[in-house]
């Protein structure tokens, strides 16, 4: 995130990844969690 000039986003990215991993572990729904991760990356990319 530092190379993007947004080092403060590192905490947000880690939190999202941890949350999605917990969700995946609880539900086993890889399609939904993968989609959510790709949507999150698209949001970061457009910022």
N, C-alpha and C positions, 0 to 999 in steps of 0.2 A: 504494500500500500504506500510505502514511502516513495517508491519510484513514480507513483501516480500523483505525488504531492498531497496525499491524504492519509498520513500515518495513523490518524485517529480512527480510521475505519477498520483497522486490524482487529480491534476488540469486537466490533459488530460482526465481522466476517467469522471470527472464531465462535461467537455466540450462535450465529445462524447454523454453522456446521455442526456444532454440538447438539443443538436442538433438533436438527434434522436427523442426526444419527440416533438420538433417543427416540424420536418418532418412528424411525425405520425399525429400530429394535422392538418397539412396542407393538407396531402394526404389521410389519413385514411388507408394507406396501411400497415397493421400490419404484413403481411407475409414478406415484404421487410425489414421493420425496425427491426423486430425480427431477421431476418437472418443477417442483418448488425451488430446487437448487439452481436450475437453469434460469428460471424467472428472476431469482435473486441476482445471479451473475449479470443478466441483461440490465437489471436496474442499476447495478454498480457501474456497468460499462457506459450507460447513458448519462451518468452523473458527472 
